[in-house]
Amino acid sequence: MASPDGLKTVENCAACRAAATQHFCALGEDALRQLDGIKFALAYAKGARIFVEGQEARGVYLLCAGRVKLSTSSGDARVLITQIVEPGEMLGLGAALSGEPYEVTAETLEPSEITFVRRAQFLRLLSENRDAALRAARQMSRNYRAAFEQVRLLGLSQTAAAKLARFLLAEARAHEGHENGAGCSRMKLTLTHEEIGQRIGASRETVTRIFSEFKQERIIQVKGSTLLVHDRAALEVLISY
C-alpha cells in the first residue's frame, strides 16, 4: 500500500529493530495495530533533508534506522546542530503537537529508514490511546533534556577546548561499555570537524586545532573513524574551569 505522497507502508511495528522500552513505538498491541494502519515509511540517503526549519508541520517522523542531525540557522547562514537523533526517537514532535512550523532542520547523517505519520492521524492516536500519549510526553521530556544539555554545552563552557571536552565526555558516556582493555572509551566518530563545530559553536579550523592538541597531549587517539579517549580526567579538568 502506498500513500498519496508515494510512501510505502511499513507492515509491522512489533518487529522493529529499534523498538525499546523507552521508545514511542514500543506500544501495546492495540496501539501498534492503530499505528500500523496510519504510518508510511521511506528510505533516505545520507545527507537528505527530512524537513526544513520554518516548514509547515505535516506530521511526525519516527527514526527506525540510521542517525539524523537537527540544526537551526541564523540570517548570516551560521548553523548550530542542536541534537543527534538515534533510532527509536521521534522527529518533529513539538511542531506537530503545537501546530507551529518545524523549529529545526532534520538531515540524515547516514542512510536512514524513517516512518511518517500525518499530524491529524497522530493527534487522533494520542487522543484515543493513553499509552501513546504518555510515550509522546516522555519523548518531549527527553527533547527538553537534550535542549538543556545543549545550553549547558554552549553557555557553561568558557573556551572552545572546554566545549569540545564536554562534547567528547558526553559521547563517551553514550558509549559506556565500549572500553578496550586499557580502560579507554571507544566510539565511532560520525560527525565531521565542521559538524562538531556546529554542535559546540566553534569553527571547523578551531575544532581541528584542538583535536590536534588533544592528540599531542595523548588525551585522545584517532584511528580512522574510531576515537579513543585515553584520559577522561584531563577532559574533566578542562570543563571545571
C-alpha positions, 0 to 999 in steps of 0.5 A: 500500500502506498500513500498519496505522497508515494510512501510505502507502508511499513507492515509491522511495528512489533518487529522493529529493530529499534523498538525499546522500552523507552521508545514511542513505538514500543506500544501495546498491541492495540496501539501498534495495530492503530499505528500500523494502519496510519504510518508510511515509511521511506528510505533516505540517503545520507545527507537528505533533508527530512524537513526544513526549519520554518516548514509547515508541520505535516506530521511526525517522523519516527527514526527506525534506522540510521542517525539524523542531525537537527540544526537551526540557522541564523540570517548570516547562514551560521548553523548550530546542530542542536541534537543527534537523533538515534533510532527509536526517537521521534522527529518533529514532535513539538511542531506537530503537537503545537501546530507551529512550523518545524523549529529545526532542520532534520538531515540524515547523517547516514542512510536512514529508514524513517516512518511518517505519520500525518499530524491529524492521524497522530493527534487522533492516536494520542487522543484515543490511546493513553499509552501513546500519549504518555510515550509522546510526553516522555519523548518531549521530556527527553527533547527538553533534556537534550535542549538543556544539555545543549545550553549547558554545552554552549553557555557553561563552557568558557573556551572552545577546548572546554566545549569540545571536552564536554562534547567528547565526555558526553559521547563517551558516556553514550558509549559506556561499555565500549572500553578496550582493555586499557580502560579507554572509551571507544566510539565511532566518530560520525560527525565531521570537524565542521559538524562538531563545530556546529554542535559546540559553536566553534569553527571547523579550523578551531575544532581541528586545532584542538583535536590536534592538541588533544592528540599531542597531549595523548588525551585522545587517539584517532584511528580512522573513524574510531576515537579513543579517549585515553584520559577522561580526567584531563577532559574533566579538568578542562570543563571545571574551569 
